[in-house]
Structures are given as structure tokens and as C-alpha cells.
Amino acid sequence: MEQKVSALIVAAGRGLRAGGGIPKQYRKIAGEAVLTHATKALLAHPAVSNVQIVIHPDDVALYRQATKYLTLAPVVFGGNTRSESVLAGLKALENSKPDKVLIHDAARPLLSIQVIDNLLDALQTSKGAVPCLAVVDALWRGTEQVEASENRNNLWRAQTPQGFDFTTILNAHLSVIQPADDDVALVRQMGIKVAIVAGSEQNFKITTAEDFTRAEKELTNMDIRTGNGFDVHAFGEGEFVTLCGVQIPHTSGLNGHSDADVAMHAVTDAIFGALCEGDIGQWFPPSDAQWQGADSAIFLKKAMQRVQERDFNLTHIDCTIICETPKIGPHAEAMRLKMANITGLAVDRISVKATTSEKLGFTGRGEGIAAMANATLVKL
């Protein structure tokens, strides 16, 4: 059974050492607040269903500005320590009943899909997981002079998000044995093992003024793509139309070399467009007899195969169907579910909606159906 994953961002700190006059999580890099980037990174993963942010009571105006275009859980206020802030966030998440939670620092804006994947894979068999990087530099101990070397074997640099079974981490915060600033340390006090997974050099924490320059450079090099697709099919003989893989009873069918699923064709072309790899006609030529009457899911699955082979992640689909009849609304949810099953994308990241052309054009005259779609891809 698919498990629900929530994310918690701790943003209640003051973070003034980096300069700028405001807490560092609200300073802008690449045109958006650090907190905005961190939040979008979590929302971009198809497994993350909701994001809870914990802030300082003095930062409400800054928070609203940073998140005004994002769909988030109601904000909660943190405490005097990080541990108190995490507990406040966990309590706020209880009502949504998550199975797993990812606890992230607001000051890490460059979280990748791959790091989240690593955590979620580990949480299949472990109650906790943390992304880490091996210590590769020589370690020396001393004050003004070198006094002794330190063995760096089995030493790791910890990152966030740290992932946990939700009940486990909540209980750890509710029954603290010894105060700790780190969630992993709290869980380990309960005798629970925490898995180490691969982190990323890109997932660094903004601490100094120089880090803002580095983050700006990294963000301007990120590969986020949006493709669009458009398709039309005329009505012909038949007793149903197929849209997004769902058969809808109708007085006519749709003409086409395949099953004429105009909506799925638009979505598939949007994905190929984002990859800059042509369109359905190039991958599945209508002149090729093997595609006569073919299920359009074959085309969409091929597009998804190319997404994976190119090391991208599909994060969002938006499809608009344009017709006078049949009525799309009663079938939209089934279409979203069908598309989710084919693409592996969460249903709440797939939009299927409909409009008419106000009796204008070929769709307005009831001669056929048109569809347009957008798809967003993020490089892993």
C-alpha cells in the first residue's frame, strides 16, 4: 500500500550571521527567497503530499511573501530551540496522518529529487535515514597550531532532510531522554538505527555571505523544463470516445490511426517537447501499420521511458480538453487516476479540466475534440 509522505521545514531561526538584515531563509537568490526554493524542492517530488513550515512569530509578513504562490499547510510558530520547533511542526502534521516525514532545514535551497529518492528508499526498511557525505579532507586538531591528526574513516557530514517513520520521530520528541539539537540523535537515544544514504554536494546549507553567491550560481544552472502539446481529432463512427485512457459513452467516436485519445496525445507530446525529442508522429508514425488502433498508453509509456533515460523527473501535468460534448467533468477524476497509473505521478500533480469554445470553430460546431497540455520536468 502506498504510504503518505509529509515534509516539515524548520524556518524559525534568526539566521542573521549571513548578513542582509533579515533572517537568511527570507533573503533572495535567483529572484526567490531561500525558503521558497527549499519548499519548491520538496513539493517537486511526486511522493511528497504536503509541506508544513515552522516559522518565528516575527516573520509572518516575510513568510507570506515567500510562499504566496505555494499551496501549503497552515503555518505554525516555533519555539526557543530547534527541537521545540520540530515538535510544533510534527504536532501540526498529526491530523494529516503521514506515514513518513522528511525534516528539512530552510537554509538548504538546493535539495535534489535524487536525495529524496535515496531517503524514501531507505525508509522502506528503516525507521530513520539521513543523507550524508563522506569526509574526504584531512582532519587536524589544534588551536593556533596543528596538534594532532584525526582519523577520518567512517566520518560523515550530515545533511537534511532527515527522514523518519512519523510515529517514531514524534514519540522521540515527546519523550526526550537527553536534549539534542539533531533529530537523528533523538531517535538513536531510543535505540533505533538510522540509515546513511548518499547526500549531495549541491545540497549545502547557507551559512555565510559567500554561500549566497554559490547558491545563486547553482540555481541559475538548474535544468527545469516545461513542454506543451496540442492535438485534435474529428468525430467519426463509434459509440464512445477515449480520453486520458477512459472510455466515455458518446454518440460518436474519434477518428485516428491509433485509438485517437486526443488528450493523452497532447500530454505525450508535452513530455516529448520538454525533452526536445520531437512528437508522437516521429516516434510512432501513422504510416506504420503496427500502430493501427493502438492504445495510446503505449505512447505515453514510451515518453516516460525517455524521461527516465534522460535522468529527468516528471513533476506535473496539466491537460485541458476542448469540446462541446461529451461532458468531461464526471470523468475527470477517473482520467487523473488513469494517467497517474501510467506515469507513476501522484494524482494531486495531474490536472484534467475541460472548456468549450463557445460554439466557435470546429469544436464549437461539434465536429471534433481538441486538447492541449503542459508537462514539467526536473533534472535529477
N, C-alpha and C positions, 0 to 999 in steps of 0.2 A: 504494500500500500504506500502511495506517495506521501511523504512527510512534509509538514509545513515548516518552512524556514523563515524566521524573522531576523531582522538586523537591528542592532542598537548602536547608536553613535553617541559617544561621550563628548560633549562640547561645552561643558560647564566651567572649564578652566579659564584663567585670566589671560595666559599666553602673551604677555606684553614684552618679554625679553627680546623678541624678534623685531621690535620697533613698529613703527606705523601708527602708534597712538590708539589702536583698538586691538582687542584680542585677535591673535593671528588667524583663528578659524574664520574670521569675517573679512580679512584682507583679501583683495582680489588678485588672482593670477589668471592670465589668458581671458580676462573680461568677466570672470565669475569668482565668487568667494571660495576660499579653500573648502569650507563646509559644503558648498554646493557641489563641487567636484567630488568630494568624498561620498556624498549622498547619491549622486548620479551613478557613481561606480557600483554601488550596491544595488541600486534599482535596475541597472543594466543586466544583472544576472537573472535569467528566467526562473530560477528556483526561489529567489527571494520574494516573498509575498508582501511584506510591509516593512517599513523602516520607522523606528522610534528614535527621536532625538532628545537628549537631555541637555538643557542649557542653564546658564546663570540668569537669575531673575532680572538683572540689569541689562540683559542683551536682547530683550523681546523685539525691539524695533530692528536691530541688526539681523536677528533670526528671520523675521518676517520678510525682510528684503532679500535675504539669501535663499529663501525657499518658496517664494511667492508663486513660482510656476511648477512646483512639485506637489505630488499627492502623497501626504504623509499622515501618520498617526498624530493625534493632538500632542503638542509639546508638553514636556514635564520639566520641573525645575530640579536641579541637582543639589547636593549637599556640600559640606565643607571639605570632603575628601572625595577622591575618585571612587572609592568603594561605595560611599553613600550615594553618589550619583548613579553608579551602575545599578545598585539595588532599587533606586527610584524608577529607573527605566525598566528593569525586569518586572517590577510590580505592575507597571503600566501595561506591559505586554501580556500579563496573565489572562486577561479577558479574551485575547485573540487565540489563546491556546496553541502556541507554537510547539513543535517537537524539538526543533533545534534553534539556536540563536547564535548569531555572529556579532561579537562585541568589537567595535572599531573605534579608533582614535579619529577625531575630526581633522587632525593635522596631517593625515595621510591621504592626500587627494589623488594619488596615482595607483590605486588598487586595481589589479587586473582580474579579468574573468578567470584566468588560469589559477590564480592563487585561491579564489573562492572555490573553484572546482576541486583543488587539492584538499581543502578543508572538508568539503562535503563528502568527498570520497572516504577520508579518514574517519569521519563521524558515522559511517555505516557500521564500523566495528569498534569504535572507541567513544568514550563519554566526553572526551575533550581533545582538541587539536590546536596546534599553534604553528604559524608559518615562521620559518627561521632561515637564517643564512649562516653558513659556517664561517668561523673566524679564520681568516687566511693570513692576516698580517702577524708579524712577530709581536709578542707581548712582553713588556718590560714593566717592572715595578720600581718606583722611586719617587722622590720629591723634586729636588733641583738637579739631581744626578741619578744615573742609572744604578740601581742597587742589585737587582736580580731579574732573571728572566722567568717567564711563566709558560708552562706547557699549554699550548692552545688546542691540543687534541680534545675532542668531544665538547668544545665550547661553541656556543651558538649565539647569534644576535637575534633576539625575538622581535617579531613584528605583530601587527594586528591586521585584520580581525582575528581574534581568538574565538574558536568555535566550540560550542558545548551542547550537550543534551540539556534542554531548557530546565527541566526539573532539577537536574544535578547542580547547575550553577546557581539557581535560585536558592536551593537548600544550603549551598555553601555560603552564600551571603547572609542568609537568615541565621545561620549557626556558626558564626566566625569563631574559630579556636584561637587564632592569633591574628591581629590586624595585619593586612597585607595590601600593598598598592596594586598588585597584579592578580588578575582573575585565575590564572593558572596556579599561582601559589595557594590560593584559597582552596581550589579543587584538590590539589595534592595533599593538603592537610587532612582531607577526608580519606586518604589512601587510594585515590583514583588516579590511574595512569593517564597521562596526556601525550598524545602522539605528536611527533615532529614531522611537519610537511615542508616542502620546498617553498620558500618565500621568493621575493623578487627584489633585485637592487633598485628597481624603479619605485618600489613601494616604501620609500623613505619617509621619515617623519620630519616635517618642517619645524626647525628649532631656531635657526639663526637667520639673519638677513640674507646671507648667501644662499640659503636653501630656497628662498623665493625665486631667485634668478634661475637656479637649477630646475625648479618645478615649472617655471614659465617655459623654459626651453623644451622640457619633456612634453608638456601638454600641447605645444604647437606642432609636435611631431606625431601625435596620436592619430591612428587610422580609423576614423569613424565615417561610414558611408551610408548614403541614402539613395535607393534606386526607385524608379517609378515604372509602372506598367499600365498599358491600356489595351483593351480588346473589345471587339464587337462580334456578335453572331446574329444572323437573321432567323426569324421563326420559320419553321417548316412542319412537316408531318410529325406527329407524335402525341403522346398523352402525358408527358412530363418534361420538365427541364432539369438539368443537373447544374447546381450552383454550389461552389465550395464543397463538392463531393456529396451533396444532399439532393436526392430526387424529390422534386416538388410537383405534385399533380397539376396539370395545366391543359388547356385546350389545344396547345401546340407544343412541338419540341423545338430544339435549336439545330440548325444546320451547321455541320462542321466535319472535318476529316476525322477527328477523334470523337470524344463524347460531347464536344462543344461546351465544356464547362468554362464559360466566359470569365467568371470570377477567379477561378483557380488559375486560368491562363494569365490573367493580369498580375496576380500575386507572383507567379513563377517568373514572369518577365521582369517584375520589380527586383527580384533577387538576382537574376542574371545581370540586370542593369547595374546594380550596386557592385557586382563583381567585375563589371566591364567585360562580360563574356557573351555578348550577343543576345539572342532571344530564342524563344521556343522553336521558331521556324528554322533556325540554324542547327539546333540540337536534334530536332525531330521533324525533318522536312515532310510537308504534306504529300510530296511526290513519292514518299516511301510507303509502300502498301502495308508494312507491318504496323503502322500507327493508325490504320483504319479502325475507327470505333474504339480506340484505346482509352483506358481510364486515365484521366488527366492527373491522377495521383502519381502516376509514373513520372510525369514531367516535373512535378514539384519535388518528388524524392530525389531526382537527379540534381536539381538545383541545390537541395540541402546537402547532397554528397559533395558538390563543388564548394559549398560554404565550408565544410569541414576540411576538405583537402587543401583549401587556401588559408586555413588557420584563422577563420573568422567565426563569430558567434552571431546568430540571428537574435535580435533583441525585441523586435516589434514589427507587427504587420497591421496595416490599415487598408481595408478594401471597401470601396463604395460601388454598389450595384445600381445602375440607372435603367429604370423601366417603369411602364405604367402598370403592367401585370406580369407575373403574379405578385401577390403581396409577400414581401421579404421578411417583415418584422416577426411573424410567428415562427420562422425557421432560422432566424439569425443565430440563436444560441446553439442549435444543432450544427450549424456551419462552423462556428467558432470551435466547437468540440472536435469536429472532423479535422479541421486544419491543425489544431493542437496535436492530435494523434499522429498526423503525418510529419509535422515539423519538429515535434518534441518541445515546442514553445508552450509556456503556461497560457491558459485560456485568457487570463487578465492582461495578456500582452498582445491579444489578437482582437482587432476591431472589425466587425462586419456591419455595415449600415447601408441604407438604401435611400434613393431620392427619385423623383420623376423629373422629366424635362419640360413640365408644364404644357404638355401636348405639342411641343415643338420638336421638329426633326423626326428622324426615323423611329426613335424610341417613343416619341410623343404620339406618333401615328400607329403605334403598336406593331411595328414591323420587325422588331428585334430587341435585344438587350445589349447594353454596353457596361463595361466595368473598368474601374481604374483602381490602382493600388500603389502603396508605398511600403518599402521594407527598409529596415535599418540594420546594418551590420557593424560589429565592433571587432577589431583585430585582437586576437588572444594575446 
